[in-house]
Amino acid sequence: MKTTIFSLIFCLVFIGFSEKNVQAQKNAYQIFDKTGKKTTYEEMLKNIAKSDIVFFGELHNNSIAHWLELELFIDLYNIHKTNLLIGAEMFEADNQLIINEYFQKHISTKNFEEEAKLWDNYKTDYKPIVEKALQYQIPLIATNVPRRYASMVAKKGLESLNSLENTALSYMPPLPLEINLQAQCYANMIQMMQNGHGGDMKPENFAKAQGLKDATMAFHIEKYWTQGKVLLHFNGAYHSDNFEGILLFIKKTKNIQTISFAEQDQTEQLDKENIGKANFIIISPKTMSKSY
């Protein structure tokens, strides 16, 4: 009898422990819609597949973000085939020629990787996308302004661009460039700089350098996108969060969808500050492994 009772207690404890384990399931990510309601990858894909332009706002060192970028690219290609275009903040406009030469197989992978200005995490985080685009023969657009010009603006203001030669100016939108520093994304940056994070740099110039990057990315997106195409753009989340940044410079006639990637302590519900950041917000745990 005692053995039977002991066995029953053991089974109940084991079942309770198992249920606790199920409830403590570790999710690598969770997707929410703009209102904070949980949704699925399939639902997100169905919605953004109807877009003209999709902005994937990543966290640059989050491994799950980069994996999902690759998966989204593959799935959108399976839907749109050669009507899909890829654009990326991680490539500067003056590297477009070398990208084209690589995709046309005029130069080797070694030459491309040695001569292009690639980010330090290129091989782990962006090379899989580049190689898949090469396999599919999907154009890769280098959308960002060459960093030397953003640095000029951060130090000397937008007026410093007027001294550049025409070749340099071709990498960015026509001057003069109007940047609304009242937009929240730039106002927050100015506030941050005024709170002691900017050193000797003028906060307004730092925000204008960010605006130059946003405007340049929008300029190249507008240049390459045509009716009937879908352009998937990869950028840091700050460049498209709250439908600002790059979107401030995109013509409003297009169907644009945004994705924002963020980290939270938990993934069961969206923290207040992340609600409304994008059409879809993807959350991963703060403890997620980083690529650098």
N, C-alpha and C positions, 0 to 999 in steps of 0.2 A: 504493500500500500504506500509506504514511504517512498519507494522508488518511483511509483506512478506519479505521486504528488510532485516530487523533485523534477521529474521529466516534464510535467506540465508547466511548472514555473520556468524551467529552462527554455521551453519553447516560446512562452509568452515574452520573456526577456529578449530572446533572439529575434522574435518577430518585431518587437518594439524597436530594437536596435537597427534592424534592417529598414524599417519604415523611416527612422530618423536619417539613415544614410541616403535613402531615396529623396527625402525632402531637402537634404543638403547637397543635392546635385550641383556640380560646379559647371556653370555655363561660361563658355569662352566669350560669347557675345550675346546681346539681345537687341533687337531692332524695335524702335518705337516710331509712331507717326508724329506729325507736327504737334498734335494735341497731347502727346504723352501716352497714347494707347499702344499697347503691345501689338506688333504685327510680325509678319514673317518675311523671309528673304524672297519667297515666291511672289508675295503681294507687292513688295517693293520693286522687284524686277518687272512685273506686269505694268506697274505705273510708269516707271522711268523709261521703259522701252518705247513709250509713246512720245517722248520728249524730242526736242530739237537739240538741246544742249543739257548735259548732265555734269554737275560739279560734284566730285567726290573730295570732300574736305577731310584730309587724313591727319593723323598724328604721325610725324615723320619717323618716329622710332618704334611704333607699335607693330609687332609682327602680325597680329590678326588683321589689322587694317590693310596691310600690304597683301596678305593672302586673299582677302575679300575683294580688293581692287582687281587682282588677277582673275578671280572667279567671275566677277561682274563683267570684265572685258570679254572673257570667253563666252559667257552667256549672251551678251549683247551681239557679239559677232555671229553666233548661231542664229540669231533673229534677223539681223540686218545685213550680214555678209559684207560686201565691199561698199555698202552705204555707210559704214561706220568709220569714224576718224578718231584718233587719239591725240590729245594735247596734254602738255605737262609743264608745270612750274619748274620742274627739276632740270629743264634744258633751256639754255639761253638762246635768244634769237640768232645770234651770230654763229651758232653751231648748226643751223639748219642745213647748210651745205654739206657738212661732214655727215650728218644724219642721212641725208638723201644719198650720198655716195655709198654709205654703208648698206642702205636698203636696196640700192641698185647693184650691189655686190662689186663695186669698183675698188673698194678697200677691204682689208681684212678686219676681223674682230680685234686683233691686236692693235692695228693702227687706230681704229675707232676709239678703243678704250684708252689709248695713250694720248690721243690728240684732242678728244672732246673734254670739256670741263665737267667731269662727272662728280656727283656727290660721293662722299666717302662711303656711304652705305649703298652705292649703286649695285654692286654684285649681289647683295643679299635681298634688296628691296625693290629695285627697279629693272634690273637686267631681265628677270623672268617676263616682265611685260614687254620690254623692247624686243626680246627674242621671239615672243609670241606674235607681236605685230609684224616682225620680219617674216615669220612663217606664213602668216595670213596675207602678207603684202598690204597691210593697212597703214596709211600714212601716219607718221609720228610728227607732230608739230611742236617745235620748240617755242614756247609762248613767252617766256620770261625776258625781261630786259637784261642785257649784260650787266653783271653786278658792279662793274666799274662806274657805270653811269648812275646807278642808284646810290653808290657811295658819294659821287660828286654832289648829288642833290642833298643828301644827308648832311654834307659838310658846308655847301655853299648855296643851296636853294635851287629852285627850278630854273632861275635865270642863267645858271652856269651852263645849261644845255645849249644855249644859243650860240656858243662858241664852237660847237662840234661841226665836223664835216658832214656832207650829205650822206655818205655811206653810213656813218654812225647814226644819223637821224632816221635812216630807213628802218632801223631796228625797233623803233618806238612810234607811238601815235604822233600825228602832226602837232607842232607847237603853234601857239601857246596852249598849254595843258591846264584845264580848269579842274581843280581838286577841291571838293567841298569838305573843309576841315570840320564842319559842324556834324557831318555824318558820324554816327556813334562809333564806328570802328576806328576812325581817325581821332575823334575827341578822346576816346579812352586811351589811345596811345600817347597823346599829348599829356594827358593827366598823369599817366604812368611815368613819363619822362620828367615831368615837373616835380614828381615825388622823389627824385634823386636817382633815377636809373639811367640818365642820359649823359652823365659827365658834362663836358663842355659843349656838347652838341645842342643846337637849338631844337626844342621839342617840335616846333612847327615844321622844320626842315626834315626831321626824322619821319614825321607823318607824311610829308610830301613824297619822300622816297618810297614809302609803302604805297602811296597813291600812284606813283609812277609804275611800280610793279603791277598793280592791279589794272591800270589803264593799258599797259603794254600787253598783258595777257588777254584782255578784252579785245584789243586791236587785232591781235593775231587770230583769235577765235573768229572774229567777224570776217577777217580776210579769207580764211579757209573754209568756213562753213557755207554751204549752199543749200537751197531748198531741197528737201528729200533726204538730206544727210542727217546723221546723228553723231554728235561730237561728245565724247567722254573725256572730261578734263580732270586731271589729278593735281591737287594743290593742297597746301596746308589749310587746315580748317578755318583759320582766321581770315583767309582770303575770300571766303564765301559764306561764313556764318552770318546768321540773321539777315540773309539776302542782301548783304552789303559787299564791300570789297570789289571784286571783279564785276559783280552784277550791277554796280552803280554805273558802269561804262558800257553795258550791253544794251542794245536796242530792245525795247520792251515788247516788240511784236513777236518775239520768239517764245516757244513753249520751253520753259526752263525748269528743271528739277534739281534740288540740291540734297546732298547727303553730308551729314556732319558726324565725325567720329570723335568720341570722348571717352574718358575713363571715370569710373565712379567706385566708391567703396563697395557698392552692391549693384546688381543688374536687374533686380526685380521691378523696380519702378524708376522713372526718370526724375532726377533731381530737378528742383525748380529752375535753376539757372540754365538747364539744358532744354527746357520745354520751348518749342517754337523756333529753335535755332535753324532748322532746315525742314524740308519736306519729310525727310527720314533721318533719325538720329540713331547711330549705332553705338552701343555702350559695351565696353569690356572692363573687367576688373582692373583696378590700379596695380594689382600684383602681376598683371600679364607680363610675360617676358618681353624684353626690349631687344631690338636689333643692334642698338649701340647705346 
